[in-house]
């Protein structure tokens, strides 16, 4: 065999080996990027961040904002677990219409849904307030859902206790369900308010 032919075979074999080794190495390096469920070898991935601020805009203006003292992303749950949550909803004039706070919560980046619990409190611009075991904000133009020990207090005009409630983000409409109790208070020189069943 001529020496030139041997040299070409050795050179071709070396190049083919390097290409194959590079392909195998790229598969190993990019394994985590190609893993669709975010798990590395069956182990969940978790990242913790302090002082998180999340906002959602509507027509180019901030619709709501959320601040959390700490957030932990968990690939198993597909969202962020929040600690010491504060937030606001804004009207189109950039004025705060409701504020909320809770000890903990979750935020799903995929659905844009916020759930808060643990001393959850919502206060509207007019002083109305809502307390519940769990409050869920489902995103733009969706009603806010309250579950468990729901107490709605509207400026000392009335107080409701219920198992569930649904209300809009400006607190101008609400609906209560489950076992409910409502107390209506009147002030001097005012008409007695009637409840519609």
Secondary structure, DSSP 4 states (H G I P E B T S, - for coil): --HHHHHHHHHHHHHHHHHHHHHHHHHHHTHHHH-TT--BTTBPPEEEEEEEEEEEEETTEEEEEEEEEEEEEETTTTEEEEEEEEEEEE-TTS-EEEEEEEEEEEEETTTTEEEEEEEEEEEETTS-EEEEEEEEE-STT--EEEEEEEEEEETTTEEEEEEEEEE-TTSS-EEEESS-EEEE---TT-PPPPPP-
